[in-house]
Amino acid sequence: MKFHVNRDVFSEAVSFVVKLLPQRNPQPILAGVLIEASDAGLSLAAFDYEASARTLIEATVDAPGTILVHGRLLSEIASRLPNAPIQIEQDADGEILLTCGSAKFTLASMPVAEYPAIPEVSGESGLVKGEDFSTAIAQVAFAASRDDVTPVLTGVQLEVTGNELSLVATDRYRVALREIVFDSGAVAREESTTALVPARTLTEVGKTFSNAGDIQVSFSGSGDREIIAFTAGNKTVTSLLIKGNFPPVRRLFPAQTEHYAVVNTAELAEAVRRVSLVLDRSAPLRFTFSEDGVSMDASGTEQARATESVDATLAGEEVTLGLNPQYLLEALGAVKSEFTRITFTSSENANKLSPVLITPQTSGTPESFKYLLQPNLLLR
């Protein structure tokens, strides 16, 4: 094998395919990047049985062939090479020789025959706008659990119904939901399609394809090997779906909301950041919503105390409750609106705290982003 390739194009391609690989993998072979040179160009791929990334770039191929080389090492080398074309070839002993200007590297080749087959996806598919999908992922994925004890909560559930794609995530203390347009083409979907995707993988997809025009979303496989694929341009990411039943959290969102406060998003966020500085870790922040606005009160173990108020418009009775400040800040960052509506829901159980509903304050159009946050008990 021997090929020549543009340094920047090659560096970006290697960086893309290794991004989803875990930092530490129990199987050394999965740390490799599979590079195949052919008349079609240069294909680079990485796979760890749960997620894969693949891209095709232009290159001058002198001798076709396939090599497997340590991915992260190759990525680090490629990002630091001088501004000159790269030449890569495999010698008679199987070693991989990389030359760029005056820089030369000799890398060990890994056994291609032991590398697993990269998954192919050929099932139902549709299109979403890259910018909309990236924004939706950022608005929802942070609410997924980071505790692997309950795997289904570490994912984001994607559900396609007609021409709508919804994303929802929860960690039991909060629920984030966003809906965007899904173009199924001429195919009429009579039933909804769901996929529970690891939040970590989906977050990388959102970052990678944020500037893409359209992203093709494809569903494939069955049983224990159900996968989803995201393709834009010359890049494809696949992910093995999480098995299990995602909790029916959509029914928690209230249908009618008459008791709420409207507040400037940036002003509330800045005030929460300041006041929560004196709080102990994981302690709730006390909020009082009244006709005068919303006031915050925090006390810490170091005898520090902070209070602050911001303007707000209240519809309904005065409310005092405790909220996790970090969870609230993440919601305010996801609202993407100058003003935020905080709605106080009700529950049939008088002994149970009812969640607050956080949405953008807009007029005329239904809200595509919703966030439910469970209040905390206040000890005073």
Summary of the structure (lengths in Angstrom):
residues: 380
radius of gyration: 25.0
end to end distance: 72.0
largest distance: 80.7
contacts: 1178
relative contact order: 0.11
helix: 23%
strand: 40%
